[in-house]
Amino acid sequence: MKRVFLIVLDSFGIGAAPDAEAFGDAGTNTIGSCSTSGFFQLPNLRKLGLFDIDGVDVGGRVTPVREIEGRVARMREASAGKDTTIGHWEIAGIISPKPLPTYPNGFPKEILDEFSARTGRGVLCNRPYSGTQVIADYGDEHMRTGDLIVYTSADSVFQIAAHESVVPLEVLYEDCRIARDILKGEHGVGRVIARPFVGSSGNYQRTANRHDFSLKPPRPTLLDHVKNAGRDVLAVGKIHDIFAGEGMTEYVFTTSNADGIEKTLEYMDRDFDGLCFVNLVDYDMLYGHRRDIDGYAKALAYFDEKLPQICGKMREDDMLLLTADHGCDPGYLKTTDHTREYTPCIMYGQKLAPANLGTRETFADIAATVLDYLDVRGESDGRSML
């Protein structure tokens, strides 16, 4: 019985990719910015080899260990994007040569007209916007009119914000399903996202009831291959939403990184054969986009503190694989969007020999590695790192 625990530290980039300038992200370095915080303490990730990965630059604040305990690599994204959907699809074996559509000038009138006709509500905003600022600027009008706040970002997303007392959650989710049905073909955005909020004028706050309605992957992924081989695929956190529920035998949602780690630990106590795929989103959602260096560093330190407990629950045939889907440099003030960066890959297990594998040309090598480790046949755009 083999188990793989694939954990995505959402947005934990380790330095600008070679094509970062083309994405407006020259010089970005998520780990470098986090290292400037006094809360940046990662002794356990250091032992595994995080700071020995090619090109990791934290200004000399942490020294590599050289004799690492893990098997590490620097991952370069081959897909034409830097968002959650594209990044996770590539981790799961699919390179996307074309970017998903984005809307820097807002969504076309015909899309919004159909959306309004089918939901029975008007639309506010229709621009790229910060998620916290948009409810501050449009919340009062939404409360008065009942119109939905629709906004986007640099990512391929159609986001709908609504106050829970004005639009009940299930109604908001149904509105998102309507938008998902409309946004297909050339307007097939990666995600439609429900962004509920509460509070009163001047003090609106988003809730944990966010829900993503994703575009289905264009072909079978790592998850499908493992499931189709009769093995288990356990999804923790956003994984269910990112893959539109495809390829899973069981899933559980989470309310925070801490909750996601605890649910992963619970799965580690269970007998299963296959893959446990985890997304820890707080790094991105709460700290990266809000450009909160100390918050990001604290969240990384918390994961590092839990790492011995995670490793302590591993069995002889288990593999732990840590990675990220893109960057979101909290020290980069030109934008609050994701940043085009390399990501780390750290593998650990009793049957894995420590090694530094240099720089890999695609995140899809992760899918190939997991398939190889689990002895599952399946298509992947990458090559195994075993």
C-alpha positions as CSV (number, residue, x, y, z in Angstrom):
1,M,0.0,0.0,0.0
2,K,1.6,3.3,-1.2
3,R,0.4,6.7,-0.1
4,V,1.4,10.1,-1.6
5,F,0.6,13.3,0.3
6,L,0.9,16.1,-2.3
7,I,0.6,19.5,-0.5
8,V,0.4,22.8,-2.4
9,L,1.5,25.8,-0.4
10,D,-0.6,28.1,-2.5
11,S,1.5,30.9,-4.1
12,F,4.8,30.0,-2.4
13,G,7.1,31.2,-5.2
14,I,10.9,31.1,-4.9
15,G,12.0,33.7,-7.4
16,A,11.1,35.3,-10.7
17,A,10.8,32.9,-13.7
18,P,12.9,33.7,-16.8
19,D,9.8,35.1,-18.5
20,A,8.6,37.1,-15.5
21,E,9.1,40.4,-17.2
22,A,6.6,39.4,-19.9
23,F,4.0,39.0,-17.1
24,G,5.0,42.3,-15.4
25,D,6.7,40.5,-12.6
26,A,10.4,41.1,-13.1
27,G,12.4,40.8,-9.8
28,T,9.6,39.1,-7.8
29,N,10.6,36.7,-5.1
30,T,7.9,35.5,-2.6
31,I,10.3,33.6,-0.4
32,G,12.8,36.5,-0.5
33,S,10.2,39.0,0.7
34,C,8.9,36.7,3.4
35,S,12.5,36.2,4.7
36,T,12.7,39.9,5.6
37,S,10.2,39.3,8.4
38,G,11.3,38.5,11.9
39,F,8.6,35.7,11.9
40,F,10.4,33.8,9.1
41,Q,11.6,30.7,10.8
42,L,11.7,27.5,8.8
43,P,14.2,25.1,10.4
44,N,12.4,21.9,9.3
45,L,12.0,23.0,5.7
46,R,15.7,24.0,5.8
47,K,16.7,20.4,6.8
48,L,14.7,19.0,3.9
49,G,16.5,21.2,1.5
50,L,14.4,24.2,0.8
51,F,17.3,26.6,0.8
52,D,19.5,24.3,-1.3
53,I,17.1,24.6,-4.2
54,D,18.6,26.3,-7.3
55,G,18.4,30.0,-7.2
56,V,16.7,30.4,-3.8
57,D,17.8,33.9,-2.6
58,V,16.9,35.1,0.9
59,G,19.6,37.7,1.1
60,G,21.9,35.4,3.2
61,R,19.4,35.3,6.1
62,V,19.3,31.5,6.0
63,T,22.2,29.3,5.1
64,P,21.7,26.0,3.1
65,V,22.4,22.7,4.9
66,R,24.2,21.1,1.9
67,E,23.5,17.5,3.3
68,I,19.8,17.7,2.8
69,E,17.2,15.1,4.0
70,G,14.8,15.5,1.1
71,R,14.8,15.3,-2.7
72,V,14.4,18.8,-4.1
73,A,14.0,20.6,-7.4
74,R,13.2,24.1,-8.7
75,M,10.1,23.9,-10.9
76,R,9.5,26.2,-13.9
77,E,5.9,26.7,-15.2
78,A,5.6,25.8,-18.8
79,S,1.9,26.9,-19.2
80,A,0.9,30.3,-20.4
81,G,-0.4,31.7,-17.1
82,K,0.2,32.3,-13.5
83,D,-3.1,31.5,-11.9
84,T,-4.5,28.8,-9.6
85,T,-6.3,26.8,-12.2
86,I,-3.5,26.7,-14.8
87,G,-0.9,26.0,-12.1
88,H,-2.8,23.1,-10.5
89,W,-3.6,21.6,-13.9
90,E,0.1,21.6,-14.7
91,I,1.0,20.0,-11.4
92,A,-1.6,17.4,-12.3
93,G,0.1,16.7,-15.7
94,I,-1.4,19.2,-18.2
95,I,0.6,22.0,-19.8
96,S,-1.7,24.8,-21.1
97,P,-0.1,26.5,-24.1
98,K,-2.8,29.1,-24.4
99,P,-3.8,31.3,-21.5
100,L,-7.3,31.3,-20.1
101,P,-9.2,34.5,-21.0
102,T,-8.8,37.6,-18.8
103,Y,-10.8,40.8,-18.8
104,P,-8.7,43.9,-17.9
105,N,-11.5,46.1,-19.2
106,G,-14.4,44.2,-17.7
107,F,-16.7,41.6,-19.2
108,P,-18.6,42.1,-22.5
109,K,-22.0,43.6,-22.4
110,E,-23.6,40.5,-23.9
111,I,-22.2,38.3,-21.1
112,L,-23.6,40.6,-18.4
113,D,-26.9,41.1,-20.1
114,E,-27.5,37.3,-20.2
115,F,-26.3,37.0,-16.6
116,S,-28.7,39.7,-15.4
117,A,-31.6,38.2,-17.3
118,R,-31.0,34.8,-15.8
119,T,-30.4,35.9,-12.2
120,G,-32.9,38.7,-12.1
121,R,-30.3,41.1,-10.6
122,G,-28.3,44.0,-12.0
123,V,-24.5,44.2,-12.0
124,L,-22.2,46.6,-10.2
125,C,-18.5,47.4,-10.9
126,N,-17.4,45.0,-13.7
127,R,-13.8,45.9,-13.4
128,P,-10.5,44.4,-12.1
129,Y,-10.6,45.1,-8.4
130,S,-9.2,44.2,-5.0
131,G,-11.6,41.8,-3.3
132,T,-11.6,43.7,0.0
133,Q,-11.7,47.2,-1.7
134,V,-14.6,46.3,-4.0
135,I,-17.0,45.6,-1.1
136,A,-15.9,48.7,0.6
137,D,-16.6,50.8,-2.5
138,Y,-19.7,49.0,-3.8
139,G,-21.1,47.4,-0.6
140,D,-23.5,50.2,0.2
141,E,-25.0,50.3,-3.3
142,H,-25.3,46.6,-3.3
143,M,-27.2,46.7,0.0
144,R,-29.5,49.4,-1.3
145,T,-30.3,47.8,-4.8
146,G,-29.6,44.1,-4.4
147,D,-27.4,44.3,-7.5
148,L,-24.5,41.8,-7.6
149,I,-20.9,43.0,-7.4
150,V,-19.1,41.5,-10.3
151,Y,-15.4,42.0,-10.7
152,T,-12.3,40.3,-11.9
153,S,-8.5,40.5,-11.5
154,A,-5.4,39.7,-13.6
155,D,-6.4,36.1,-13.3
156,S,-9.1,34.3,-15.4
157,V,-11.9,34.8,-12.9
158,F,-15.5,36.0,-12.8
159,Q,-16.1,37.0,-9.1
160,I,-19.4,37.7,-7.6
161,A,-19.6,39.5,-4.2
162,A,-22.9,39.7,-2.3
163,H,-23.9,40.3,1.3
164,E,-25.2,37.2,3.0
165,S,-28.3,39.0,4.3
166,V,-29.2,40.3,0.8
167,V,-28.3,37.2,-1.3
168,P,-28.5,34.0,0.7
169,L,-25.6,31.6,0.2
170,E,-27.4,29.0,-1.8
171,V,-28.8,31.8,-4.1
172,L,-25.3,33.2,-4.6
173,Y,-24.0,29.7,-5.4
174,E,-26.8,29.2,-8.0
175,D,-26.0,32.6,-9.5
176,C,-22.4,31.4,-9.8
177,R,-23.6,28.2,-11.5
178,I,-25.5,30.4,-14.0
179,A,-22.4,32.4,-14.7
180,R,-20.4,29.1,-15.1
181,D,-22.9,27.9,-17.7
182,I,-22.6,31.2,-19.6
183,L,-18.8,31.4,-19.5
184,K,-17.8,28.8,-22.0
185,G,-15.8,28.6,-25.2
186,E,-13.9,31.8,-25.9
187,H,-15.2,33.2,-22.6
188,G,-14.3,30.1,-20.6
189,V,-12.7,31.7,-17.6
190,G,-10.8,29.4,-15.2
191,R,-13.0,30.1,-12.2
192,V,-16.3,31.7,-11.2
193,I,-15.9,32.6,-7.6
194,A,-18.6,33.3,-5.0
195,R,-17.4,36.0,-2.6
196,P,-20.0,36.4,0.2
197,F,-19.5,39.1,2.8
198,V,-21.2,40.4,6.0
199,G,-21.1,43.5,8.2
200,S,-22.3,47.0,7.8
201,S,-21.3,50.2,6.0
202,G,-17.7,51.0,6.6
203,N,-17.0,47.5,8.1
204,Y,-17.8,44.9,5.5
205,Q,-15.9,41.7,5.8
206,R,-15.6,38.6,3.6
207,T,-16.6,35.3,5.1
208,A,-15.2,31.8,4.8
209,N,-18.1,30.8,2.6
210,R,-16.2,31.4,-0.6
211,H,-16.9,28.8,-3.3
212,D,-15.1,28.3,-6.6
213,F,-16.8,26.9,-9.8
214,S,-14.0,25.8,-12.0
215,L,-13.6,25.0,-15.7
216,K,-13.2,21.3,-16.1
217,P,-9.7,20.2,-17.2
218,P,-9.4,19.6,-20.9
219,R,-8.3,16.0,-20.5
220,P,-7.8,13.4,-17.7
221,T,-5.4,14.5,-15.0
222,L,-3.2,12.8,-12.4
223,L,-6.4,12.5,-10.2
224,D,-8.3,10.7,-12.9
225,H,-5.5,8.3,-13.7
226,V,-5.1,7.3,-10.0
227,K,-8.9,6.9,-9.5
228,N,-9.3,5.0,-12.7
229,A,-6.6,2.6,-11.5
230,G,-8.9,1.7,-8.6
231,R,-6.9,3.7,-6.1
232,D,-8.0,6.4,-3.6
233,V,-7.9,10.1,-4.4
234,L,-8.6,12.2,-1.3
235,A,-8.9,16.0,-1.9
236,V,-8.4,18.5,0.9
237,G,-9.4,22.2,0.6
238,K,-9.8,23.9,-2.7
239,I,-8.7,20.8,-4.7
240,H,-12.3,19.8,-5.3
241,D,-13.2,23.2,-6.7
242,I,-10.1,23.6,-8.8
243,F,-10.7,20.3,-10.6
244,A,-14.5,20.8,-10.8
245,G,-14.9,17.6,-8.7
246,E,-13.2,15.4,-11.3
247,G,-11.1,12.5,-10.4
248,M,-11.8,12.2,-6.6
249,T,-13.0,9.4,-4.5
250,E,-13.4,11.6,-1.4
251,Y,-13.1,15.3,-0.6
252,V,-13.3,17.7,2.3
253,F,-13.4,21.5,2.4
254,T,-11.3,23.6,4.9
255,T,-11.7,26.9,6.6
256,S,-8.0,27.8,7.0
257,N,-4.5,26.5,6.7
258,A,-4.6,25.1,10.2
259,D,-7.8,23.3,9.4
260,G,-6.3,21.9,6.2
261,I,-3.3,20.6,8.1
262,E,-5.4,19.0,10.7
263,K,-7.6,17.3,8.1
264,T,-4.5,16.1,6.3
265,L,-3.2,14.6,9.6
266,E,-6.5,12.8,10.1
267,Y,-6.1,11.3,6.6
268,M,-2.6,10.2,7.5
269,D,-4.1,8.1,10.3
270,R,-6.3,6.3,7.8
271,D,-5.5,3.3,5.7
272,F,-5.8,4.2,2.1
273,D,-4.0,3.4,-1.1
274,G,-3.2,6.3,-3.5
275,L,-3.1,10.1,-3.4
276,C,-4.1,12.7,-0.8
277,F,-4.0,16.1,-2.7
278,V,-4.0,19.2,-0.4
279,N,-4.3,22.9,-1.0
280,L,-3.4,25.4,1.7
281,V,-4.8,28.6,0.4
282,D,-4.2,31.2,3.2
283,Y,-0.7,32.1,1.9
284,D,-2.3,33.4,-1.3
285,M,-5.7,34.6,-0.2
286,L,-4.9,36.2,3.2
287,Y,-1.3,37.3,2.9
288,G,0.0,37.3,-0.7
289,H,-2.8,39.3,-2.3
290,R,-3.0,41.6,0.7
291,R,0.8,42.2,0.6
292,D,1.2,41.1,4.2
293,I,4.8,40.0,4.6
294,D,4.6,39.3,8.3
295,G,1.3,37.3,7.9
296,Y,2.8,35.2,5.1
297,A,6.0,34.5,7.2
298,K,3.9,33.5,10.2
299,A,1.8,31.1,8.1
300,L,4.9,29.5,6.7
301,A,6.4,29.2,10.2
302,Y,3.2,27.5,11.4
303,F,3.4,24.9,8.6
304,D,7.1,24.4,9.4
305,E,6.2,23.8,13.1
306,K,3.6,21.1,12.0
307,L,6.0,19.4,9.6
308,P,7.6,17.1,12.2
309,Q,4.1,15.9,13.1
310,I,3.3,15.3,9.4
311,C,6.6,13.4,8.8
312,G,6.1,11.5,12.0
313,K,2.9,10.0,10.7
314,M,4.4,8.8,7.5
315,R,4.7,5.1,6.9
316,E,7.5,3.2,5.2
317,D,6.0,3.4,1.7
318,D,4.7,7.0,2.0
319,M,5.9,10.0,0.0
320,L,5.4,13.6,1.0
321,L,5.6,16.1,-1.8
322,L,5.5,19.9,-1.2
323,T,5.1,22.4,-4.0
324,A,3.3,25.6,-5.1
325,D,1.2,26.7,-8.0
326,H,2.6,30.2,-8.7
327,G,3.9,33.1,-6.7
328,C,2.2,36.0,-4.9
329,D,5.1,38.2,-3.7
330,P,3.9,40.1,-0.7
331,G,6.7,42.6,-1.1
332,Y,5.9,43.5,-4.7
333,L,3.9,46.7,-4.6
334,K,3.2,47.3,-8.3
335,T,0.2,45.0,-8.2
336,T,-1.7,42.7,-5.8
337,D,-1.9,39.9,-8.4
338,H,-0.1,36.6,-8.6
339,T,3.5,36.7,-9.7
340,R,5.3,34.6,-12.3
341,E,7.8,32.6,-10.3
342,Y,9.6,29.3,-10.0
343,T,8.2,27.1,-7.3
344,P,9.8,24.6,-5.0
345,C,9.5,20.8,-5.1
346,I,10.4,18.9,-1.9
347,M,10.0,15.2,-1.7
348,Y,10.5,13.1,1.4
349,G,10.1,9.5,2.4
350,Q,11.9,6.5,3.8
351,K,12.5,5.1,0.3
352,L,13.6,8.3,-1.3
353,A,17.3,9.1,-1.6
354,P,18.1,12.7,-0.9
355,A,19.2,14.6,-4.0
356,N,19.2,18.0,-5.6
357,L,17.6,17.6,-9.1
358,G,18.3,21.1,-10.3
359,T,15.7,23.0,-12.3
360,R,12.8,21.2,-14.0
361,E,11.1,22.6,-17.1
362,T,7.5,22.0,-16.1
363,F,5.3,21.5,-13.0
364,A,4.0,18.4,-14.9
365,D,7.1,16.5,-13.7
366,I,5.2,16.3,-10.4
367,A,2.3,14.3,-11.9
368,A,4.7,12.0,-13.7
369,T,6.6,11.4,-10.4
370,V,3.4,10.6,-8.5
371,L,2.2,8.2,-11.2
372,D,5.7,6.5,-11.2
373,Y,5.7,6.2,-7.4
374,L,2.3,4.7,-7.3
375,D,2.9,2.4,-10.3
376,V,-0.1,3.9,-12.1
377,R,-0.1,4.2,-15.9
378,G,-1.4,7.5,-17.2
379,E,-0.6,10.4,-19.5
380,S,1.4,13.4,-18.2
381,D,3.2,16.2,-20.0
382,G,6.2,15.8,-17.6
383,R,8.9,13.3,-16.7
384,S,9.3,11.4,-13.4
385,M,11.9,12.8,-10.9
386,L,12.5,9.3,-9.4
